[in-house]
Amino acid sequence: MTFIAMNPTMRVVLQHRQSRLYLSETRAWTPDIAQAANFEQILAAIEFVRQNKHAHLDILMTFGEPRYDVRIAASP
């Protein structure tokens, strides 16, 4: 069995579905995933979306390698 070494650092970020921009720490939108706010936990991202009534957002769990990213719809 072969195992692939992955970056153990997972980030949980919000991405607007149409524009593909990421929500930054300053609550502005940025095209740079490195500047995206890290919610660290999926539940924290879901709660933020719910409280702020954002639409068209996805939660992106990113591991530093795009092919391993996991995308979940956070709002309609």
Contacts in CASP RR format, 6 or more apart in sequence:
PFRMAT RR
TARGET T0000
AUTHOR 0000-0000-0000
METHOD contacts of the structure
MODEL  1
MTFIAMNPTMRVVLQHRQSRLYLSETRAWTPDIAQAANFEQILAAIEFVR
QNKHAHLDILMTFGEPRYDVRIAASP
6 63 0 8 1.000
6 65 0 8 1.000
6 68 0 8 1.000
7 63 0 8 1.000
7 64 0 8 1.000
7 65 0 8 1.000
9 63 0 8 1.000
9 64 0 8 1.000
10 61 0 8 1.000
10 62 0 8 1.000
10 63 0 8 1.000
11 36 0 8 1.000
11 38 0 8 1.000
11 40 0 8 1.000
11 61 0 8 1.000
11 62 0 8 1.000
11 63 0 8 1.000
11 64 0 8 1.000
12 38 0 8 1.000
12 39 0 8 1.000
12 40 0 8 1.000
12 41 0 8 1.000
12 42 0 8 1.000
12 44 0 8 1.000
12 45 0 8 1.000
12 59 0 8 1.000
12 60 0 8 1.000
12 61 0 8 1.000
12 62 0 8 1.000
13 22 0 8 1.000
13 23 0 8 1.000
13 33 0 8 1.000
13 36 0 8 1.000
13 37 0 8 1.000
13 38 0 8 1.000
13 39 0 8 1.000
13 45 0 8 1.000
13 59 0 8 1.000
13 60 0 8 1.000
13 62 0 8 1.000
14 22 0 8 1.000
14 23 0 8 1.000
14 36 0 8 1.000
14 37 0 8 1.000
14 39 0 8 1.000
14 45 0 8 1.000
14 48 0 8 1.000
14 49 0 8 1.000
14 54 0 8 1.000
14 57 0 8 1.000
14 58 0 8 1.000
14 59 0 8 1.000
14 60 0 8 1.000
14 74 0 8 1.000
15 21 0 8 1.000
15 22 0 8 1.000
15 23 0 8 1.000
15 36 0 8 1.000
15 57 0 8 1.000
15 58 0 8 1.000
15 60 0 8 1.000
15 71 0 8 1.000
16 22 0 8 1.000
16 23 0 8 1.000
16 29 0 8 1.000
16 56 0 8 1.000
16 57 0 8 1.000
16 58 0 8 1.000
17 56 0 8 1.000
17 57 0 8 1.000
17 58 0 8 1.000
17 73 0 8 1.000
18 56 0 8 1.000
19 29 0 8 1.000
20 31 0 8 1.000
21 29 0 8 1.000
21 30 0 8 1.000
21 31 0 8 1.000
22 29 0 8 1.000
22 30 0 8 1.000
22 31 0 8 1.000
22 32 0 8 1.000
22 33 0 8 1.000
22 35 0 8 1.000
22 36 0 8 1.000
22 37 0 8 1.000
22 60 0 8 1.000
23 29 0 8 1.000
23 30 0 8 1.000
23 36 0 8 1.000
23 37 0 8 1.000
23 57 0 8 1.000
24 30 0 8 1.000
24 35 0 8 1.000
24 36 0 8 1.000
24 37 0 8 1.000
25 35 0 8 1.000
25 37 0 8 1.000
27 37 0 8 1.000
30 36 0 8 1.000
33 62 0 8 1.000
39 45 0 8 1.000
39 48 0 8 1.000
39 59 0 8 1.000
42 59 0 8 1.000
42 61 0 8 1.000
42 72 0 8 1.000
45 59 0 8 1.000
45 74 0 8 1.000
46 59 0 8 1.000
46 74 0 8 1.000
48 54 0 8 1.000
49 57 0 8 1.000
49 59 0 8 1.000
49 74 0 8 1.000
49 75 0 8 1.000
54 74 0 8 1.000
54 75 0 8 1.000
55 75 0 8 1.000
55 76 0 8 1.000
56 75 0 8 1.000
56 76 0 8 1.000
57 73 0 8 1.000
57 74 0 8 1.000
57 75 0 8 1.000
58 71 0 8 1.000
58 72 0 8 1.000
58 73 0 8 1.000
58 74 0 8 1.000
59 71 0 8 1.000
59 72 0 8 1.000
59 73 0 8 1.000
59 74 0 8 1.000
60 69 0 8 1.000
60 70 0 8 1.000
60 71 0 8 1.000
61 69 0 8 1.000
61 70 0 8 1.000
61 71 0 8 1.000
61 72 0 8 1.000
62 68 0 8 1.000
62 69 0 8 1.000
63 69 0 8 1.000
END
